[in-house]
């Protein structure tokens, strides 16, 4: 799977059904030694859809439970941080 395949997918919490965000202008945290993805960093959007540079959502790769055609299902408990 290529990173471009993630573009436009909604990120949903499996426990609450909460929409966390949409993959778009997402950064990856990559382990420099292994080359494995450690996390996704989603920018938090404001009410009007503009990027709020003050807040980012850090989603551990271990939080991802399923990658579907339209969405990514995560379990955010202990795997999600907001900065």
N, C-alpha and C positions, 0 to 999 in steps of 0.2 A: 504494500500500500504506500502510495506517495503522500507527502504532506498536503499537496494540492487537493487530494481526495477528501480532506477534512473540511475544506472551505464551504461555508454556508450551513454546516450541520449545527443543530441546536444541541446544547449540553443540558441534560435533564438529570435531576437527583432521583434515584430509584426509590428512596424512602418517602419523600414528600411530594414528588411530582413537580417540584419547583424548577422553573427554567432558570438556569444559571447564566446563560449567555449564548451567543452564536459565535462559532469559530469563524474568524475573518482575519483581523489584524493581530494574529496570535503569535507569540514567541514560544520557542521551545527551549527547555533546559536540557542540555545533552552532556552526558558523562564523557569527559575528554579521553579517558582511558579506554572505555569499552565501546563508545559511540552509541550507547543506548539512550533512548529518551527517558528522562527522569520526571519531567513535568511539562504541563502546558501553562502559559501565562496569558490570560484573557484580560484585555482592557475593560474596565467597567464603564458602560455608557451612561450618559446623563439622560434626563427625561426626553430631551429633544434629539437624541441619537448621536450627539457629539461625543467624541472621546474625552473622558475625564482622566487627565494624566496623573491625578493624585491617587487613583485607586486601580489596583490590578488584582485579579483573582488568580491565585496559584493553585493548580490542580495537579496533585501527584499522579504519575502514570499508574500507580497501583490502585487509584480510585476508579479507574475505568473498568466497567463491567461488561459493556457491549458496545460495539461500533456498528451501527446500522446504516441503511442507505440515506436516511434523513436526519438521524440524531445519534448522539453519543450518550449512553447511560452511565452515570457515575454514582458511586456511593460516597457522599461528601463527608460523612462522619470521620473525623480525624485525618482527612486527606485534603481539606480545602482551607486555604488561608487567604485573607483579604489584606492588601497593603495599600 
